[in-house]
Amino acid sequence: MTKNIAVIRGDGIGPEIVDQALKVLDKIAELYRHTFNYTDVDMGGCAIDKWGDPLPEEMLQKCVESDSVLLGAVGGNKWNDVPGHMRPEKGLLRLRAGMGVYSNNRPAKIWPQLSDASPLKKSIVDQGIDFIIVRELIGGIYFGEHKTEEVDGVPTAVDILSYDEKEIERIGRIGFETARKRNKKLCSVEKSNVLDSSRLWKKVMHRLAEEYPDVELSDMLVDNCAMQIVKNPAQFDVVVTENMFGDILSDEASMITGSIGMIPSSSLGATTCGLYEPIHGSAPDIAGQDIANPVGTILSAAMMLRYSFDMAAEADAIEKAVSDYLDAGYRTADIMSKGMKKVGCSECGEIITGMIRK
């Protein structure tokens, strides 16, 4: 099978971690007789430096025309002072909108080999951490109107949070369908005691629940959810929420699993062309030092094989290699502990690649 993959290395540690994921994909192609064609795409700070635009239209088209997109990370202090509409993150928002990927799926699953790395008490971790956050990705406050102006001589900033019924319904269905494939429990997270957008969210979710009688729907306010994730994460199976809440909660959820560097994500819409990336940032403070953890990017590549290319066996092979890597005691700096073998970014990629078996 031949697949065309748009590759966005991005900024900071992005190029380092993406290179390791490509090693893994090349090994999969060799073992399973696939062909993966890579097209380099500039996005983020590097695109600003090269093209004066965080995502030139030509680069967006390369992504839209691909079978899927693999992304490292974008941004960094270097571009903090550029105008808001030109920041590296604007390229990412434009990419999501241009690809129509409205559903971001972020698993929060603790690897048993890393249970001691979780900041939570052992008694909580032992109950299990294995849930997924389904985040609406191209609506809400991130895509609403943003403006700063003087009102009665006082600088005033306004950011608009808006959702319509159709936007809520399509992400709600993803939540219910995902729950059906897991343990049939869906928690809808909002702030309906304060926000009109959340009251509409809750209304639509309960209407949808009538179509999914086999799924147990519960409601939770976002502030309570933030507390429950660290108090009793075992209660969650699938969480569905809006864009900003999902951004914050998924980062919190990643940390209770031991390291943000281990967490992949997928973003999908109406087609199989998805956007796959680790959930961490560009970490410019450690860029070029060969100490970044590439596992989140490697597992994102596995998600791409599974959800966009229908290559379940190939995805399983990558995930098994990551587990074997952890079993062998290898650790990058972010998850290093006493008695383990410390490795750098490149060596991590080489070891996992060497452990892949058909």
C-alpha positions as CSV (number, residue, x, y, z in Angstrom):
1,M,0.0,0.0,0.0
2,T,1.2,3.5,-0.8
3,K,0.4,6.5,1.4
4,N,1.5,10.1,1.0
5,I,2.3,11.8,4.4
6,A,2.8,15.5,4.8
7,V,5.6,16.0,7.4
8,I,5.8,19.1,9.5
9,R,8.9,19.1,11.6
10,G,8.2,22.6,13.0
11,D,10.3,24.3,15.7
12,G,12.3,23.6,18.8
13,I,12.6,19.8,19.3
14,G,10.1,19.2,16.5
15,P,12.7,18.1,13.9
16,E,14.4,15.7,16.3
17,I,11.3,13.9,17.4
18,V,9.8,13.7,13.9
19,D,13.0,12.1,12.6
20,Q,12.6,9.3,15.1
21,A,9.0,8.7,14.1
22,L,10.1,8.5,10.4
23,K,12.7,5.8,11.3
24,V,9.8,3.8,12.8
25,L,7.6,4.3,9.8
26,D,10.4,3.3,7.4
27,K,10.8,0.1,9.4
28,I,7.1,-0.6,9.2
29,A,7.1,0.1,5.4
30,E,10.0,-2.4,5.0
31,L,8.4,-5.2,7.1
32,Y,4.9,-4.9,5.8
33,R,5.8,-3.9,2.2
34,H,4.2,-0.5,2.2
35,T,5.5,2.7,0.6
36,F,5.3,5.9,2.6
37,N,6.1,9.1,0.5
38,Y,7.0,12.1,2.7
39,T,6.4,15.7,1.7
40,D,8.1,18.3,3.8
41,V,5.8,21.2,4.9
42,D,6.9,24.4,6.6
43,M,4.7,25.6,9.4
44,G,5.2,27.7,12.6
45,G,8.2,29.8,13.4
46,C,10.4,28.3,10.8
47,A,7.7,29.2,8.2
48,I,7.7,32.8,9.5
49,D,11.4,33.0,9.1
50,K,11.4,31.5,5.6
51,W,8.2,32.8,4.1
52,G,6.9,35.6,6.4
53,D,3.8,33.5,7.2
54,P,3.2,30.8,9.8
55,L,1.4,28.6,7.2
56,P,1.6,29.7,3.5
57,E,-1.4,28.6,1.4
58,E,0.9,26.4,-0.6
59,M,1.9,24.5,2.5
60,L,-1.7,24.1,3.6
61,Q,-2.6,22.6,0.2
62,K,0.2,20.1,0.6
63,C,-1.4,18.9,3.8
64,V,-5.0,18.9,2.5
65,E,-3.8,16.8,-0.5
66,S,-1.9,14.3,1.5
67,D,-3.3,11.0,3.0
68,S,-2.4,12.3,6.5
69,V,-0.1,14.8,8.3
70,L,2.6,14.1,10.9
71,L,3.5,17.1,13.1
72,G,6.3,17.7,15.6
73,A,5.7,21.0,17.4
74,V,5.6,24.7,16.7
75,G,6.4,27.9,18.5
76,G,9.1,29.3,20.7
77,N,10.3,32.5,22.5
78,K,11.9,33.7,19.3
79,W,8.5,34.6,17.9
80,N,6.8,36.0,21.0
81,D,6.9,39.6,19.8
82,V,5.4,39.0,16.3
83,P,1.8,40.4,15.8
84,G,-0.9,38.1,17.1
85,H,-2.2,37.1,13.7
86,M,1.3,36.0,12.7
87,R,2.3,33.9,15.7
88,P,3.4,30.3,15.0
89,E,0.3,28.9,16.8
90,K,-1.9,30.7,14.2
91,G,-0.5,28.4,11.6
92,L,-1.6,25.4,13.7
93,L,-5.1,26.9,14.1
94,R,-5.3,27.6,10.3
95,L,-4.1,24.0,9.6
96,R,-6.8,22.5,11.7
97,A,-9.5,24.6,10.1
98,G,-8.1,24.1,6.6
99,M,-8.1,20.3,7.1
100,G,-11.5,20.4,8.8
101,V,-10.3,18.3,11.7
102,Y,-12.8,19.1,14.3
103,S,-12.2,16.2,16.7
104,N,-9.0,15.9,18.7
105,N,-8.6,12.6,20.6
106,R,-6.0,12.5,23.4
107,P,-5.6,9.3,25.3
108,A,-4.5,9.5,29.0
109,K,-3.2,6.0,29.7
110,I,-0.4,5.1,32.1
111,W,2.2,2.6,31.0
112,P,2.6,0.1,33.8
113,Q,6.4,0.5,33.5
114,L,6.0,4.2,34.4
115,S,3.5,3.9,37.3
116,D,6.1,5.3,39.7
117,A,6.5,8.4,37.6
118,S,3.0,9.5,38.2
119,P,2.7,12.4,40.7
120,L,-0.4,10.8,42.1
121,K,-0.4,8.5,45.1
122,K,0.1,4.8,44.4
123,S,-3.3,4.0,45.7
124,I,-4.9,6.2,43.1
125,V,-2.6,5.0,40.2
126,D,-3.3,1.3,41.1
127,Q,-7.0,1.9,40.4
128,G,-6.1,2.5,36.8
129,I,-5.7,5.4,34.4
130,D,-7.1,4.8,31.0
131,F,-9.4,7.3,29.4
132,I,-9.6,9.5,26.4
133,I,-10.5,13.2,26.0
134,V,-12.4,14.0,22.8
135,R,-11.9,17.8,22.3
136,E,-13.7,20.0,19.8
137,L,-10.9,21.5,17.8
138,I,-12.0,24.2,15.3
139,G,-14.7,26.2,17.2
140,G,-15.1,28.0,20.5
141,I,-13.0,30.8,21.9
142,Y,-9.9,30.0,19.9
143,F,-11.7,30.6,16.6
144,G,-14.0,33.4,17.8
145,E,-13.5,37.1,17.3
146,H,-10.5,38.6,19.2
147,K,-9.9,42.3,19.6
148,T,-8.3,44.8,21.8
149,E,-9.5,48.4,21.9
150,E,-9.9,51.4,24.2
151,V,-13.2,51.7,26.0
152,D,-13.5,55.0,27.8
153,G,-9.8,55.4,27.6
154,V,-9.1,51.9,29.1
155,P,-7.4,49.2,27.0
156,T,-10.0,46.4,26.8
157,A,-9.6,42.9,25.3
158,V,-12.5,40.8,24.1
159,D,-12.5,37.1,23.0
160,I,-15.8,35.6,21.8
161,L,-16.8,32.0,22.8
162,S,-19.4,30.8,20.3
163,Y,-20.8,27.3,19.4
164,D,-23.8,26.4,17.3
165,E,-25.9,23.3,17.6
166,K,-24.4,21.6,14.6
167,E,-20.8,22.0,15.9
168,I,-21.8,20.5,19.2
169,E,-23.7,17.7,17.7
170,R,-20.9,16.5,15.4
171,I,-18.3,16.4,18.2
172,G,-20.9,14.9,20.5
173,R,-21.4,12.0,18.1
174,I,-17.7,11.4,18.1
175,G,-17.8,11.2,21.9
176,F,-20.7,8.7,21.9
177,E,-19.2,6.6,19.1
178,T,-15.8,6.5,20.9
179,A,-17.6,5.4,24.1
180,R,-19.3,2.6,22.3
181,K,-16.0,1.2,21.2
182,R,-14.6,1.4,24.8
183,N,-16.6,0.9,28.1
184,K,-19.8,2.8,27.1
185,K,-19.3,5.6,29.6
186,L,-19.3,9.2,28.3
187,C,-18.7,12.3,30.5
188,S,-19.8,15.6,29.0
189,V,-17.8,18.5,30.5
190,E,-19.0,22.1,30.4
191,K,-19.7,25.2,32.5
192,S,-23.5,25.3,32.2
193,N,-23.9,27.1,35.6
194,V,-22.4,30.2,34.0
195,L,-22.1,30.0,30.2
196,D,-24.9,30.1,27.6
197,S,-22.6,28.1,25.2
198,S,-22.4,25.4,27.8
199,R,-26.1,25.3,28.4
200,L,-26.6,24.7,24.7
201,W,-23.8,22.1,24.8
202,K,-25.6,20.2,27.7
203,K,-29.0,20.4,25.9
204,V,-27.6,18.9,22.6
205,M,-25.6,16.2,24.5
206,H,-28.8,15.0,26.3
207,R,-30.7,15.0,23.0
208,L,-28.0,12.9,21.4
209,A,-28.1,10.5,24.4
210,E,-31.5,9.3,23.3
211,E,-29.9,7.9,20.1
212,Y,-27.3,6.0,22.2
213,P,-29.2,4.2,24.9
214,D,-26.3,1.8,25.4
215,V,-23.9,4.6,26.5
216,E,-24.1,6.0,30.0
217,L,-24.0,9.8,29.8
218,S,-23.0,12.0,32.8
219,D,-22.4,15.7,33.1
220,M,-19.6,17.4,34.9
221,L,-18.6,21.1,35.4
222,V,-15.1,21.8,34.1
223,D,-13.7,22.9,37.4
224,N,-15.0,19.7,39.1
225,C,-13.6,17.7,36.3
226,A,-10.1,19.2,36.8
227,M,-10.3,18.1,40.4
228,Q,-11.6,14.6,39.7
229,I,-8.9,13.9,37.2
230,V,-6.3,14.0,40.0
231,K,-8.6,12.7,42.7
232,N,-10.1,9.7,40.9
233,P,-9.1,9.3,37.3
234,A,-10.3,5.7,37.2
235,Q,-13.9,7.0,37.0
236,F,-13.4,8.3,33.5
237,D,-13.7,6.4,30.2
238,V,-14.4,9.0,27.5
239,V,-14.6,12.7,28.2
240,V,-16.1,15.1,25.5
241,T,-15.7,18.8,25.8
242,E,-15.2,22.1,24.0
243,N,-12.0,23.5,22.7
244,M,-10.4,25.5,25.5
245,F,-11.6,23.2,28.3
246,G,-10.2,20.2,26.3
247,D,-6.9,21.9,25.8
248,I,-6.4,22.5,29.5
249,L,-7.8,19.2,30.8
250,S,-5.9,17.0,28.4
251,D,-2.6,18.6,29.4
252,E,-3.5,18.0,33.1
253,A,-4.4,14.4,32.2
254,S,-1.1,13.8,30.5
255,M,0.9,14.7,33.6
256,I,-0.8,12.2,35.8
257,T,0.4,9.5,33.5
258,G,4.0,10.3,34.3
259,S,5.2,12.4,31.3
260,I,3.7,14.6,28.7
261,G,6.4,13.3,26.3
262,M,4.6,9.9,26.1
263,I,1.2,11.1,24.9
264,P,0.1,11.0,21.3
265,S,-2.9,12.6,19.7
266,S,-5.1,12.4,16.6
267,S,-7.2,15.0,15.0
268,L,-9.9,13.9,12.5
269,G,-12.9,15.3,10.7
270,A,-15.2,14.0,8.0
271,T,-12.4,12.2,6.1
272,T,-9.6,9.8,6.9
273,C,-7.0,12.5,6.4
274,G,-5.9,13.3,9.9
275,L,-3.4,15.4,11.8
276,Y,-1.2,13.4,14.2
277,E,1.1,15.0,16.8
278,P,2.4,14.6,20.4
279,I,0.6,16.9,22.8
280,H,3.7,18.6,24.2
281,G,5.2,21.8,23.0
282,S,8.4,22.7,21.1
283,A,10.6,22.9,24.2
284,P,13.1,25.3,22.7
285,D,15.2,25.2,25.9
286,I,16.3,21.7,25.1
287,A,16.2,21.8,21.3
288,G,19.3,20.4,19.6
289,Q,20.6,18.7,22.7
290,D,19.3,15.2,21.7
291,I,17.5,14.7,25.1
292,A,13.9,15.1,24.0
293,N,11.4,12.2,24.4
294,P,10.2,11.1,20.9
295,V,7.8,8.4,22.1
296,G,4.7,10.7,21.9
297,T,5.5,11.4,18.3
298,I,6.2,7.7,17.6
299,L,2.9,6.7,19.1
300,S,1.2,9.5,17.1
301,A,2.6,7.8,14.0
302,A,1.1,4.5,15.2
303,M,-2.3,6.3,15.7
304,M,-2.0,7.5,12.1
305,L,-1.5,3.9,10.8
306,R,-4.5,2.7,12.9
307,Y,-7.1,5.4,12.3
308,S,-6.2,6.9,8.9
309,F,-4.6,4.0,7.1
310,D,-6.5,1.0,8.6
311,M,-3.2,-0.6,9.5
312,A,-4.0,-2.1,12.9
313,A,-1.3,-4.8,12.9
314,E,1.3,-2.2,12.0
315,A,0.1,0.1,14.8
316,D,0.2,-2.8,17.3
317,A,3.8,-3.6,16.3
318,I,4.9,0.0,17.1
319,E,3.1,0.0,20.4
320,K,4.5,-3.4,21.3
321,A,8.0,-2.1,20.5
322,V,7.5,0.9,22.8
323,S,6.4,-1.4,25.6
324,D,9.4,-3.6,25.0
325,Y,11.6,-0.5,25.1
326,L,10.2,0.4,28.5
327,D,10.5,-3.2,29.8
328,A,14.1,-3.2,28.9
329,G,14.6,-0.2,31.2
330,Y,15.4,2.5,28.7
331,R,14.4,6.0,29.6
332,T,14.9,9.5,28.2
333,A,15.7,12.3,30.7
334,D,12.1,13.3,31.4
335,I,11.2,9.9,32.7
336,M,14.6,8.8,34.0
337,S,14.6,7.0,37.4
338,K,17.1,5.1,39.5
339,G,18.3,1.8,38.0
340,M,17.2,2.7,34.4
341,K,19.3,3.2,31.3
342,K,19.4,6.8,30.2
343,V,19.2,7.3,26.4
344,G,19.0,10.4,24.1
345,C,16.3,11.2,21.5
346,S,18.1,9.6,18.6
347,E,19.1,6.5,20.5
348,C,15.5,6.1,21.7
349,G,14.3,6.1,18.1
350,E,16.9,3.6,17.0
351,I,16.2,1.2,19.9
352,I,12.4,1.2,19.3
353,T,12.9,0.8,15.6
354,G,15.1,-2.2,16.2
355,M,12.5,-3.8,18.4
356,I,9.7,-3.7,15.9
357,R,8.7,-7.2,14.8
358,K,6.0,-8.4,12.3
